[in-house]
Amino acid sequence: MLHKEFKNRFNRHKSILLLPIVLIFFISAIISFVQLRQSLSILEQRYGTSVWSMFQLGVELHRFDDALGIYHSDPAALKQLQQRYDILWSRFPILLEGVDAKHLGKVNGATSLLNNTFNTVKSFESHLFDSPLVTPEQIANMQSVLRPYTEAINKLSLENYHYNNQSFNRDDRKIASLQEQLILLIIGLSISGSILLWMVLRESKLNRYQAEHDSLTQLPNRVYLKKALASHCELSDSFALHLIDLNGFKDVNDTLGHHIGDILLQSVSSRLIDRIDREYGCITTRLGGDEFAIIQPSTRNEHDLKKVTDQILRLFEDKFHIGEQSCFIGVSIGSAIYPKHATEAGSLLTRADIAMYKAKELSPISGSALFDFKMDAKIHRRQELHRDLREAIINEKLSLVYQPIVSLESENVAYFEALLRWNHEIHGPIPPQEIIEIAEHYGLANKLGCWIIDQTCRQIGLWKASGFNPLPVSVNISPSMHRLDLAMIINKSLESYGLPKGLIWIEVTEDTTMQILKETQEVIPTLNQEGISIALDDFGTGLSSLSHLQQLPVQTLKIDRSFIRHIPTDKVSSRLVKNIIGIGHDLGMKVVAEGIEDLAAARLLASYQCDLGQGYLFSKPLHPNRIPDFCRDQKEKCSNSIA
């Protein structure tokens, strides 16, 4: 805990720490660079060359004086004297120009002495080269004039030597001082650079950790899972993948709040780590939301796999305690084995996901399923139907049929229910429930619902144009359509075909209405205000239908066919249906009995005062073109029976 607190504090203050460290590093680097340049500049100074040049000048002065003496005793040595003069003359430009002149200029009187000496030497040139013969007197005069300069040059050479020696010593001390400073700066650079490198590596490690771990539970995430699956696949050793989805988690979030939901996810993670990862050597990851994945290494057979899945199921048998709250949640587990079910990570994930949805179908509370290739065929069918359904909606390959709903008292048609049909080119007729499930799963439900409303309005318009006085038509809406402005969509469609309000009714299941009550309670009252009648379909199949009735401002109650089928022979079903009819009437609703197939059931329902009936006894769903004739025939039949 203390380590975690220190880590959090460090993360909060790392930007404050980083600034001075970076400043120290860059300031040290700049100062080191400057001092290194100073050291190189000192080393590049060539004081020693002026000492050597001055020494050479003194030597040449003495040699020239000796040559004068030789010429005095041997006039034939003129050429040798001229050569010594040329050499002496050539020594002065080096000392009067360039680096040596700059160094000698720092010695008092050196420049003046060198110039005077050079001018004196130049004055000898006319005597040595222009006159045919140099007299002894001229030789003696040159020697007497030159000797003081020679002595002065020797003295200057000595002074220059001492000056250079002092400069060397001073520069040596300065270089030594710079070296000491450089050592300290290099130590500073090394320390600050090491800290910077550590911080960069640590930040990189932290970023990599954050990229591969879930921030809420600290479990590895989907990115990590994909890498881990790829690594396990490369090892070619059999292992299992379990995908886990929590059942009932959304209800906890909605009723207790998201903060409780977050704590619950952390509690689930802790149980999985303690009881699955540590005991079986597994790797638990969180994929997002309430989905988890577990890699089970070295899975030799289905028995090994079942030990883990059974243990996971047992973990969720105990309630979760979150502060003063406690709750139960279920779990659906889908499992797939490498390489039995897939040989690469993506396919293994897909097939474990297919198995997880199968587990949900088998048990809505808690259950597990191992992938079977028959499941793969089913999912491929669903994916194919999804792709084709999208195209079918656009190209109007779907159709609607209409089933009459008649009065049990008069047997006149009261209204119709629009039913969806799709005759697939390969798979043949697709059940309406499967169409709706696919549309809901792949986000096509709203588009499909709007298409059904529009096609129904269009058909009512065609009936009206043919002289048939249209009756209301009810359409089924999918659960997700309650988020749309249904009243606006229905009335706008009616208006586009020149039809009055009230000709389109809607039918909703109990699940849909409860979703509406949870999320958008204003939807049903708004529909009522716009003259759109609402029927509660498949009543009795929900888990708490009676408690919902008082919350639902609906006009029509449709009793599910599962209750109607046995009422002529089953007294329990008969009494139950009679009571439902009574409850519906007490709440001011019309009651429709679905699935009436024999006359005995119809007569019994009529005796119970059931208002309307729907089923094959009266008519199967009809093609739109047959509706006007059916209504006329039904009306004539009723008239004849009355007569």
C-alpha atoms as one frame of an Amber mdcrd trajectory, in Angstrom:
protein
   0.000   0.000   0.000   2.834   2.367   0.937   4.630   1.435  -2.273   1.508
   2.209  -4.296   1.081   5.566  -2.480   4.724   6.465  -3.166   4.274   5.438
  -6.796   1.190   7.670  -7.120   3.006  10.595  -5.526   5.964  10.110  -7.828
   3.694  10.059 -10.870   2.076  13.307  -9.720   5.410  15.100  -9.214   7.477
  13.585 -12.017   6.972  16.593 -14.314   8.235  18.882 -11.501  11.291  16.639
 -10.983  11.973  16.315 -14.672  12.421  20.070 -15.313  15.433  20.674 -13.001
  17.073  17.419 -14.112  16.774  18.409 -17.762  18.105  21.918 -16.943  21.072
  20.449 -15.052  21.827  18.125 -17.945  21.714  20.817 -20.626  23.542  23.476
 -18.558  26.281  20.955 -17.731  26.539  19.988 -21.380  26.830  23.641 -22.525
  29.449  24.539 -19.881  31.421  21.381 -20.723  31.398  22.304 -24.383  32.596
  25.866 -23.649  35.385  24.700 -21.355  36.502  22.089 -23.826  36.761  24.795
 -26.488  38.830  26.908 -24.075  41.181  23.995 -23.407  41.635  23.355 -27.111
  42.223  27.052 -27.744  44.986  27.112 -25.124  46.582  23.976 -26.533  46.487
  25.437 -30.028  48.632  28.421 -28.977  52.214  27.794 -30.225  54.379  29.816
 -27.840  57.410  27.601 -28.428  57.889  28.660 -32.083  58.820  32.277 -31.152
  61.513  31.012 -28.745  63.049  28.879 -31.476  62.804  31.693 -34.060  64.513
  34.153 -31.717  67.264  31.636 -31.020  67.785  31.104 -34.758  67.946  34.883
 -35.319  70.684  35.194 -32.655  72.624  32.337 -34.247  72.407  33.897 -37.710
  73.557  37.296 -36.342  76.658  35.622 -34.909  77.300  33.715 -38.127  76.973
  36.910 -40.163  79.453  38.625 -37.800  81.860  35.696 -38.266  81.423  35.926
 -42.063  82.327  39.661 -41.883  85.515  38.754 -40.004  86.436  36.066 -42.556
  85.822  38.470 -45.443  88.049  41.066 -43.719  90.996  38.688 -43.851  90.019
  36.966 -47.131  88.259  39.203 -49.703  87.590  36.096 -51.814  84.911  35.055
 -49.281  82.417  37.713 -50.547  80.014  35.146 -51.932  79.923  33.323 -48.603
  79.255  36.654 -46.838  76.360  37.385 -49.187  74.805  33.954 -48.479  74.990
  34.516 -44.716  73.350  37.900 -45.239  70.464  36.386 -47.219  69.871  33.782
 -44.520  69.934  36.466 -41.796  67.504  38.644 -43.762  65.061  35.776 -44.175
  64.767  35.300 -40.411  63.092  38.679 -39.792  59.768  38.303 -41.676  58.943
  35.258 -39.512  59.382  37.319 -36.343  57.750  40.489 -37.638  54.613  38.806
 -39.088  52.197  36.022 -38.148  51.896  34.102 -34.910  55.475  34.662 -33.700
  55.109  38.442 -34.097  51.864  38.286 -32.066  53.581  36.364 -29.266  56.712
  38.599 -29.272  54.498  41.679 -29.194  53.597  40.735 -25.611  57.287  41.185
 -24.547  58.183  44.820 -23.812  60.282  46.478 -26.566  60.561  43.314 -28.646
  58.796  44.629 -31.737  60.753  47.892 -31.750  64.075  46.076 -31.314  63.317
  43.636 -34.117  62.316  46.449 -36.487  65.457  48.480 -35.713  67.674  45.430
 -36.111  65.992  44.538 -39.399  66.386  48.090 -40.728  70.064  48.074 -39.760
  70.585  44.745 -41.507  68.814  46.067 -44.614  71.163  49.058 -44.682  74.077
  46.681 -45.289  72.590  45.413 -48.533  73.941  48.158 -50.821  77.463  47.695
 -49.502  77.413  43.940 -49.924  75.761  43.645 -53.327  76.085  46.970 -55.203
  79.793  47.883 -54.530  82.395  45.845 -56.365  84.508  45.646 -53.248  83.764
  46.111 -49.554  86.517  48.008 -47.790  87.978  46.946 -44.438  86.652  50.150
 -42.922  83.094  49.256 -44.032  83.477  45.796 -42.576  84.640  47.183 -39.243
  81.782  49.691 -39.288  79.155  46.939 -39.938  80.522  44.872 -37.075  80.527
  47.762 -34.656  76.940  48.767 -35.629  75.561  45.226 -35.509  77.100  44.009
 -32.204  74.822  46.047 -29.876  71.793  44.679 -31.706  73.205  41.177 -31.455
  73.573  41.547 -27.684  70.082  43.031 -27.431  68.604  40.157 -29.520  70.314
  37.608 -27.255  68.831  39.349 -24.239  65.386  39.468 -25.897  65.630  35.747
 -26.671  66.207  35.082 -22.998  63.316  37.335 -21.933  61.034  35.711 -24.518
  62.029  32.298 -23.227  61.122  33.251 -19.637  57.869  34.865 -20.781  56.871
  31.768 -22.751  57.813  29.557 -19.864  55.539  31.599 -17.576  52.757  31.403
 -20.177  53.190  27.649 -20.413  53.000  27.315 -16.641  49.976  29.622 -16.428
  48.187  27.750 -19.207  49.071  24.422 -17.628  47.445  25.579 -14.388  44.411
  26.861 -16.303  44.105  23.594 -18.248  44.406  21.633 -15.004  41.640  23.781
 -13.468  39.474  23.286 -16.559  40.101  19.557 -16.395  38.949  19.468 -12.764
  35.819  21.411 -13.692  35.232  19.135 -16.663  35.462  16.081 -14.418  32.814
  17.548 -12.117  30.648  18.486 -15.086  31.042  15.022 -16.587  29.982  13.540
 -13.241  26.963  15.874 -13.278  26.209  14.921 -16.864  26.518  11.240 -16.026
  24.225  11.492 -13.003  21.597  13.694 -14.653  21.848  11.675 -17.875  21.434
   8.434 -15.941  18.396   9.845 -14.107  16.941  11.042 -17.424  17.573   7.655
 -19.016  15.983   5.912 -16.010  12.959   8.218 -16.199  12.608   7.660 -19.964
  12.893   3.880 -19.573  10.489   3.940 -16.638   8.014   6.115 -18.568   8.329
   3.810 -21.559   7.696   0.792 -19.331   4.739   2.582 -17.701   3.290   3.534
 -21.093   3.695  -0.030 -22.289   2.044  -1.279 -19.098  -0.835   1.179 -19.480
  -1.237   0.250 -23.138  -1.534  -3.436 -22.223  -3.483  -3.223 -18.933  -6.948
  -2.154 -17.874  -6.936   1.025 -15.759  -9.842  -0.078 -13.520  -8.880  -3.663
 -12.627  -5.148  -3.585 -13.522  -5.719  -6.806 -15.463  -4.102  -7.258 -18.888
  -6.368  -5.884 -21.627  -7.387  -6.865 -25.164  -4.039  -5.679 -26.632  -2.131
  -7.915 -24.211  -4.507 -10.817 -24.889  -3.901 -10.708 -28.640  -0.114 -10.707
 -28.118  -0.342 -13.525 -25.576  -2.543 -15.612 -27.888  -0.127 -15.088 -30.780
   2.801 -16.176 -28.551   0.972 -19.298 -27.369   0.050 -20.176 -30.948   3.714
 -19.935 -31.991   4.670 -22.426 -29.251   2.264 -24.959 -30.845   1.333 -26.314
 -27.406  -2.336 -27.055 -26.730  -4.115 -24.400 -24.635  -7.664 -23.171 -24.028
  -9.280 -19.759 -24.286 -12.300 -18.922 -22.124 -14.423 -15.834 -22.864 -16.540
 -14.693 -19.921 -19.566 -12.382 -19.936 -21.254 -11.287 -16.698 -25.029 -11.763
 -16.576 -26.969  -9.168 -14.596 -24.112  -6.662 -14.433 -26.108  -4.020 -16.335
 -28.906  -4.247 -13.752 -26.364  -3.645 -10.954 -25.028  -0.609 -12.822 -28.520
   0.780 -13.456 -29.895   0.205  -9.952 -26.877   0.730  -7.665 -24.824   3.121
  -9.781 -21.683   2.972 -11.903 -19.338   3.349  -8.912 -20.764   0.146  -7.427
 -20.435  -1.466 -10.862 -16.741  -0.516 -10.959 -16.121  -1.993  -7.506 -17.979
  -5.138  -8.575 -15.699  -5.514 -11.612 -12.676  -5.167  -9.328 -14.097  -7.833
  -6.999 -14.687 -10.172  -9.946 -11.092  -9.587 -11.089  -9.746 -10.377  -7.619
 -11.665 -13.664  -7.468 -10.458 -14.720 -10.897  -6.835 -13.908 -10.057  -6.904
 -15.603  -6.632  -8.869 -18.717  -7.582  -8.082 -19.244 -11.260  -4.752 -17.646
 -12.164  -2.897 -18.680  -9.016  -4.359 -22.174  -8.727  -4.304 -23.180 -12.400
  -1.529 -20.983 -13.829  -3.987 -19.115 -16.075  -3.852 -15.535 -17.388  -6.995
 -13.446 -16.800  -7.598 -10.377 -18.979 -10.390  -7.824 -19.217 -11.661  -7.119
 -22.721 -13.841  -4.172 -21.707 -17.231  -3.628 -20.114 -18.249  -6.827 -18.332
 -16.266  -9.179 -20.596 -13.186 -11.117 -19.484 -10.919 -13.658 -21.149  -8.778
 -16.383 -19.588  -5.897 -18.237 -21.226  -5.517 -21.748 -19.763  -2.096 -23.145
 -20.761  -1.305 -26.839 -21.263  -4.877 -27.988 -21.764  -4.501 -31.607 -22.829
  -8.182 -32.526 -23.025 -11.719 -31.381 -22.284 -11.441 -32.715 -18.729  -8.653
 -30.199 -17.977 -10.783 -27.448 -19.511 -13.870 -28.406 -17.495 -11.968 -28.182
 -14.196 -11.368 -24.472 -14.855 -14.841 -23.656 -16.196 -16.510 -25.451 -13.262
 -14.336 -23.507 -10.840 -15.284 -20.216 -12.537 -18.983 -21.101 -12.247 -18.512
 -21.887  -8.539 -16.891 -18.478  -7.994 -20.140 -16.792  -9.015 -22.355 -18.914
  -6.769 -21.367 -16.747  -3.781 -22.723 -13.215  -3.517 -20.455 -10.193  -3.930
 -20.277  -7.812  -0.951 -19.652  -4.168  -1.856 -19.758  -2.037   1.288 -23.282
  -2.365   2.642 -24.542  -3.718  -0.679 -24.538  -7.341  -1.763 -25.526  -8.838
  -5.098 -25.488 -12.014  -7.171 -24.409 -12.029 -10.792 -24.220 -14.880 -13.251
 -21.613 -15.745 -15.824 -21.607 -17.171 -19.348 -18.397 -18.943 -20.409 -17.483
 -19.784 -23.977 -14.403 -21.964 -24.499 -12.266 -22.967 -27.474  -9.139 -25.146
 -27.625  -5.985 -24.571 -29.691  -5.344 -26.205 -32.158  -8.502 -28.328 -32.102
 -10.867 -25.437 -32.856  -8.527 -22.879 -34.463  -4.859 -22.497 -35.339  -4.549
 -18.717 -35.100  -5.502 -16.123 -32.478  -8.280 -14.309 -34.355 -10.203 -17.466
 -35.192  -9.798 -18.783 -31.636 -11.284 -15.561 -30.236 -14.189 -15.703 -32.679
 -15.013 -19.299 -31.851 -14.799 -18.791 -28.105 -17.159 -15.829 -28.585 -19.600
 -18.039 -30.530 -19.483 -20.595 -27.692 -20.140 -17.852 -25.131 -23.347 -16.787
 -26.896 -24.353 -20.441 -27.025 -23.843 -20.615 -23.246 -26.174 -17.623 -22.871
 -28.831 -19.386 -24.933 -28.527 -22.559 -22.856 -28.676 -20.798 -19.501 -29.549
 -17.117 -18.973 -28.146 -17.113 -15.423 -24.861 -19.082 -15.453 -23.496 -21.668
 -17.818 -20.628 -22.725 -20.038 -20.273 -24.102 -23.553 -17.385 -25.579 -25.521
 -17.177 -24.580 -29.154 -18.574 -26.986 -31.722 -18.208 -26.557 -35.467 -21.996
 -26.722 -35.792 -22.024 -23.374 -33.959 -19.665 -22.003 -36.596 -22.125 -22.904
 -39.337 -24.875 -21.109 -37.429 -22.847 -17.925 -36.999 -21.864 -17.979 -40.671
 -25.551 -18.197 -41.517 -26.266 -15.217 -39.282 -23.446 -13.176 -40.821 -24.634
 -14.071 -44.314 -28.234 -13.157 -43.447 -27.040  -9.892 -41.917 -25.249  -8.944
 -45.114 -28.223  -9.967 -47.256 -30.771  -8.298 -44.956 -29.091  -4.955 -45.381
 -29.314  -5.397 -49.157 -32.895  -6.709 -48.930 -34.057  -3.568 -47.102 -32.423
  -1.296 -49.672 -33.675  -3.249 -52.700 -37.106  -4.032 -51.189 -36.678  -7.803
 -51.296 -38.756  -8.057 -48.117 -42.552  -8.145 -48.114 -45.479  -7.735 -45.731
 -48.539  -9.910 -45.308 -51.574  -8.928 -43.267 -53.495 -11.113 -40.818 -57.062
 -10.069 -39.943 -58.064  -9.600 -36.306 -61.820 -10.105 -35.967 -64.504  -9.377
 -33.432 -65.476 -12.571 -31.591 -68.974 -11.213 -31.232 -69.705 -10.101 -34.835
 -66.799 -11.787 -36.685 -66.241  -8.523 -38.576 -62.616  -7.530 -39.232 -61.517
  -4.944 -36.629 -57.984  -4.306 -37.872 -54.938  -6.088 -39.357 -51.520  -7.029
 -38.133 -48.639  -6.503 -40.577 -46.255  -9.482 -40.577 -42.800  -9.516 -42.137
 -41.767 -12.070 -44.761 -38.384 -12.735 -46.399 -37.900 -15.468 -48.958 -34.112
 -15.786 -49.088 -32.576 -16.859 -52.406 -30.508 -19.627 -50.759 -32.043 -20.355
 -47.354 -35.683 -19.987 -48.376 -38.271 -18.444 -46.022 -36.609 -16.870 -42.977
 -38.700 -16.860 -39.760 -39.738 -13.304 -38.752 -38.267 -13.757 -35.269 -34.862
 -14.585 -36.760 -35.073 -11.525 -39.017 -35.775  -9.309 -35.994 -32.952 -10.883
 -33.955 -30.441 -10.320 -36.773 -31.638  -6.747 -37.269 -31.306  -6.057 -33.538
 -27.877  -7.698 -33.258 -26.352  -5.863 -36.234 -27.972  -2.455 -35.733 -30.541
  -2.694 -38.552 -33.650  -2.744 -36.345 -34.476   0.965 -36.634 -33.992   0.960
 -40.390 -36.125  -2.166 -40.751 -38.860  -0.776 -38.471 -39.056   2.478 -40.430
 -39.269   0.464 -43.668 -42.184  -1.609 -42.276 -44.055   1.560 -41.185 -43.522
   3.190 -44.571 -44.555   0.079 -46.536 -47.668  -0.339 -44.395 -48.704   3.273
 -44.980 -48.030   2.840 -48.692 -50.247  -0.280 -48.787 -53.081   1.479 -46.912
 -52.819   4.243 -49.509 -53.096   1.710 -52.339 -56.166   0.115 -50.733 -57.753
   3.521 -50.344 -56.985   4.422 -53.981 -58.653   1.157 -55.137 -61.894   2.062
 -53.312 -61.385  -0.151 -50.269 -62.095   1.720 -47.066 -58.937   0.940 -45.066
 -58.899  -0.345 -41.500 -56.113   0.293 -38.958 -52.993  -1.842 -39.242 -50.745
  -2.721 -36.283 -47.001  -3.091 -36.779 -44.492  -4.699 -34.428 -41.626  -2.487
 -33.283 -38.293  -3.821 -32.109 -36.917  -2.979 -28.630 -34.413  -0.408 -29.907
 -37.028   1.669 -31.792 -38.328   3.272 -28.589 -35.336   5.626 -28.752 -36.730
   7.144 -31.973 -39.525   9.699 -32.255 -42.072   7.049 -33.222 -45.055   9.395
 -33.282 -43.288  11.712 -35.709 -42.141   8.828 -37.957 -45.630   7.243 -38.120
 -47.573  10.468 -38.690 -45.081  11.788 -41.225 -45.364   8.535 -43.203 -49.187
   8.667 -43.061 -49.124  12.260 -44.227 -46.816  11.457 -47.160 -49.467   9.023
 -48.502 -52.393  11.347 -47.784 -53.731   9.287 -44.877 -55.307  10.475 -41.620
 -53.849   9.822 -38.185 -54.900   6.700 -36.299 -54.498   4.146 -39.106 -51.160
   2.828 -37.786 -51.108   1.076 -34.423 -48.068  -0.457 -32.806 -47.516  -3.723
 -30.971 -44.840  -4.030 -28.322 -43.640  -6.996 -26.298 -43.307  -6.834 -22.527
 -39.510  -6.664 -22.793 -39.769  -3.669 -25.111 -42.224  -1.818 -22.862 -40.063
  -2.378 -19.796 -37.070  -1.012 -21.698 -39.201   2.023 -22.571 -40.238   2.508
 -18.942 -36.577   2.328 -17.840 -35.121   4.671 -20.418 -37.822   6.867 -22.000
 -41.035   6.964 -19.985 -42.511   9.740 -22.160 -42.711   7.559 -25.296 -46.022
   5.733 -24.630 -47.982   8.826 -23.428 -46.732  10.729 -26.502 -47.990   7.966
 -28.803 -51.389   8.057 -27.090 -51.586  11.824 -27.509 -50.914  11.442 -31.239
 -53.768   8.952 -31.652 -51.536   5.911 -32.010 -53.077   2.872 -30.309 -50.721
   0.490 -28.491 -51.132  -3.264 -28.036 -49.128  -5.346 -25.549 -48.205  -8.469
 -27.530 -47.480 -11.990 -26.210 -48.916 -11.146 -22.800 -48.131 -13.750 -20.178
 -44.700 -14.768 -21.482 -42.852 -12.178 -19.354 -41.663 -12.820 -15.821 -43.784
 -10.170 -14.108 -46.557  -9.254 -16.535 -49.301  -8.541 -13.961 -47.144  -6.071
 -12.048 -46.357  -4.267 -15.301 -49.943  -3.846 -16.480 -50.701  -0.987 -14.121
 -47.618   0.910 -15.388 -48.431   0.543 -19.098 -50.943   2.965 -20.668 -51.823
   0.543 -23.495 -55.211   0.077 -25.188 -55.056  -3.574 -26.194 -53.908  -6.728
 -24.422 -52.959  -9.725 -26.604 -52.962 -13.085 -24.801 -50.155 -15.338 -26.070
 -51.143 -18.386 -28.149 -49.487 -20.730 -25.615 -52.403 -20.032 -23.233 -55.139
 -20.272 -25.899 -54.159 -23.609 -27.443 -55.358 -25.792 -24.562 -58.336 -23.890
 -23.096 -61.016 -26.269 -24.514 -59.446 -29.238 -22.682 -57.346 -27.757 -19.854
 -59.371 -26.237 -17.019 -56.311 -24.453 -15.517 -55.528 -22.715 -18.827 -59.211
 -21.910 -19.264 -59.535 -20.264 -15.834 -56.253 -18.405 -16.301 -57.358 -16.939
 -19.651 -60.744 -15.978 -18.211 -59.025 -14.106 -15.367 -56.630 -12.328 -17.750
 -59.612 -11.162 -19.826 -61.276  -9.861 -16.670 -58.130  -8.033 -15.561 -57.756
  -6.452 -19.016 -61.352  -5.215 -18.981 -60.977  -3.880 -15.436 -58.005  -1.818
 -16.689 -60.066  -0.510 -19.595 -58.296  -2.534 -22.297 -59.529  -4.485 -25.295
 -58.403  -8.130 -25.161 -57.197 -10.124 -28.188 -56.733 -13.901 -28.100 -53.909
 -15.046 -30.394 -53.572 -18.408 -32.141 -57.251 -19.438 -32.293 -57.375 -22.552
 -34.474 -60.679 -24.262 -33.612 -64.297 -23.227 -33.173 -64.536 -24.578 -29.612
 -61.798 -22.222 -28.413 -63.454 -19.265 -30.200 -66.847 -19.968 -28.608 -65.302
 -20.395 -25.157 -63.407 -17.097 -25.502 -66.575 -15.348 -26.656 -68.331 -16.651
 -23.553 -65.532 -15.101 -21.464 -66.302 -11.752 -23.133 -62.972 -11.728 -25.040
 -63.209  -8.864 -27.520 -61.105  -9.952 -30.488 -59.557 -13.057 -31.969 -56.627
 -13.798 -34.284 -55.683 -17.141 -35.781 -55.988 -19.662 -38.576 -59.641 -20.293
 -37.685 -60.408 -16.917 -39.224 -57.564 -16.446 -41.691 -53.900 -17.034 -42.310
 -51.771 -13.953 -43.073 -52.877 -12.712 -46.515 -51.209 -11.075 -49.463 -52.220
  -7.381 -49.630 -54.195  -7.920 -52.861 -56.487 -10.452 -51.120 -57.398  -8.210
 -48.195 -60.324  -6.276 -49.845 -61.997  -9.512 -51.054 -61.537 -11.162 -47.651
 -63.136  -8.216 -45.870 -66.113  -8.218 -48.259 -66.551 -11.968 -47.875 -66.333
 -11.723 -44.100 -68.888  -8.910 -44.064 -71.302 -10.900 -46.241 -70.820 -13.948
 -44.032 -71.676 -11.904 -40.963 -74.750 -10.409 -42.672 -75.987 -13.866 -43.707
 -75.522 -15.246 -40.220 -77.531 -12.364 -38.734 -80.292 -12.812 -41.337
